[in-house]
Amino acid sequence: MKKKLIQHTSEHFEKLFHSQPQSIFLSPGRINIIGEHVDYNDGFVMPAAINKYICFAISKNENSECALIAKDLNEAYKFDMKDELKPVEKMWVNYILGVLSQLKDKYGLVQGFNIVFSSTIPMGAGLSSSAALECGIGYAMNTLFDLGLTKENIALIGQKSEHTFVGVNCGIMDQFASVFGKKNKVIKLDCNTLEHEYYKADFKKYSLLLLDSNVKHTHLTSGYNVRRQEVEAGLKIIQEHFPQVKTFRNCTENMVLELKEKLGDTVFRRCHFVVKEIQRVLDAAAALSQSDFKKLGELMSETHQGLSKEYEVSCEEIDFLVDAVQHEKTVLGSRMMGGGFGGCSINLVEKGTEETLIKTISERYADAFGIELKAYKVKISKGTTLYKDNHAAIQ
Ligand code: GLA
């Protein structure tokens, strides 16, 4: 799959620009084991990069002209780095321009380039194709033009692009996972300090299976930004009563319970979820290092209940997929993954039973919603990389 992606992206570049691309970059999507909607609440998250990628075939130009070719969409966008870079109608272009405008303003990037990109990360499935796009561009520009960025810079630039050019006030999890991913490692990220540790992604008898509801979301129109406003309002009220609370990290469940009336029903449920979820990630990290998969599965399922009932970012189809595996003995845990309002569920499933499960759930899902279920058995892979430079393979 990866080889084919690289080959067709490269060939398309050659066809359009009549020369081979100077470099090929790969930028992965991500999964998240646990820690949902807490990255922008100073919590911990446990994501990992996966073997689904955006592939970029790139060559520098001698002048400041740029051509972006989105092969899968059959669309192109041309501009000049000397022009003022601002958001445009085409959303995919904004993810890229948002990164470039920062590189231009802060790091003096003015030289042009041609890019063809193509992807195996399904869009709107909660696998962070947008972060892969932002980070791939940041990483590629840094490598080609020697901008001196750190990996952390690249992740933060990607996040800022989303805030300023796309309009989604996302946290740092997706970009961080895309850039910092390591083969067979889960990242435990402290979203407050960006300190992180890697955990062995060894699930022994179990594997991670994604069930894609095929319900597409865009966080621009989903309730994502509203959730951020709700928790910010909640935190303010909590801080008025408990000035020692700096972030949700040092807010306890009891404090939230005590302020139930003052917070009001909705904000109370949002804050309660956040405090519980931050703790669940710590418990999950302990369970993973002790190979206690039963516990890990239970925590994942608890997260889902919180996301669905308290944070209210699930949807009917995803709830159905999670409920449907609840009584399957071969499934230890299941929950919606990512921003929500559609996308995938992530399931901890006994190895070897995946196909039977996919078959059963697909039939039930098609009966209930008339939608075809997709399933992905993902592998945990390394983060954004330069795959080939001047056709000398470097990995
Ligand atoms: C989206 C955002 C992330 C994170 C998740 C929910 O993927 O981009 O920053 O908030 O939703 O955990």
Residues whose N, C-alpha, C, O or C-beta is under 5 A from the ligand:
A	BS01	GLA	G35 E36 H37 V38 D39 C170 G171 I172 M173 D174 G338 G339
